[in-house]
């Protein structure tokens, strides 16, 4: 179980870095950052908004769980978007947790959707 928890932590960190370095930069305005696993957060302002928000590992975790909760409705919810490998999250998630090979399938667009679902509960930009 400890390996599974560590794998999920690394998965969330990878999503965070992928989102910040390429997935969310078209809608999230932020100052340059240095990723610190102890902090795992960045503050910025979504495009068109005035109030800053924080993206952190809790947002990533919430986004992953929101997308998993969609279950079979995930493809319908993301219709018309470049889903990438995001649908494979459902294939690799079970009651016991995550299978190790899910860690390498997430691209920038997937990370973007995960962060948006974690922040807003839906796909707002894109």
N, C-alpha and C positions, 0 to 999 in steps of 0.2 A: 504494500500500500504506500509506503514511503517513496518508492520509485515512481509510482503513478502520480503522487502529489508533486514530486520534483519535475516530472515530465510535463505536467500541466502548467506549473509555474514557468518553466522554460518556454512552453508554447505561448503563454500569455505575453511574456517578455518579447518573444520573436514577433508576435502580432503588433505589439506596441511600437517596436522599432520600425517594422515594415510600414506601418501606418504613418508614422511621423516622417520617415525618410522618403515616402513616395506615394502613399495612398490618400492622405487627407489634405495635401498641400493646395488643392484647388478650392477648398472651402474653409480651411482653418488657418488663421493668421497667427503666427507665433514668432517669438524671437529664437535665435539659434539656441540649441540645447546640447547638453552632453548627457547621455543616458547613464544614470546611476541606478543599478539594480536595487539599492537601498531606498531610493526615492521613487523611481519608476513613475514619474509624472511630468506633465508639461501643461502650462497654462497658455491660453490663447483665446481668440474671439472668432466664432463662426462668421462666415461671410454674411454681411447684411445685418448683423446683430451688434448690440452695443455692450452687452455684458460678457465679460470673460468667463470661460468655463475651464475645468481641469479635466484632462484625460490622464488616467492612471490605470494601473493593472485591474482595479475594481471595475472600471468602465469596460475594459476588454473582457473580463470575466462575465459581466452582465450581458454584453453583446453576444458572446458565444452561447450563453444559456438561453437568451431570447431567441436566437436563430434555431437552436435545437428544439425549443418549445414549439416552433412552427411545424415541426415534423414534416409530413407529406405536403403541407401547404407552402413550404419554402420555395420551390420553383415558381409557384404562382405569384408569391409575394415579390420575387425579384425578376418577374417577367420583363423582358426588354432591356435588361442590364447584363453586362458581361460577368456572369456568375463565376467564371473561373472554376476553381476546385472547391468552392464553398459547400456545395451540396454533398461533397464527400465527408464533411463533418458528421453528417447523419449516419453514414456508413461505418464510421470509426468510433462512434460513441455507443456505449451500452451501459447497463446498470452498474457495471464495475468501474467505468471510467474510460480512459483513452488508450487506444492502441498506439504504440510508439511511431509507426510510420505516418501518422497524421501530422506530425510535427513539420514535415518538409513540403507540404502541398499548398500552403497558403501564399498567395501573391498579393501585390499592393492593392488591387481592387477588392479582394476578399477582406484584407485588413481594414480597408476603408469602411466596408459594409458592417463589419463587426463593431468598429468604433461607433458608427452612427446608430446602430441598434442599441449599443450600450448607453449612449448619451441621450438619444431621443426616443428610443423604443420603436423606431421605424427608419426607413430610408428617406432622408430629407433632401440630400444633395446627390446629384448624379444622374 
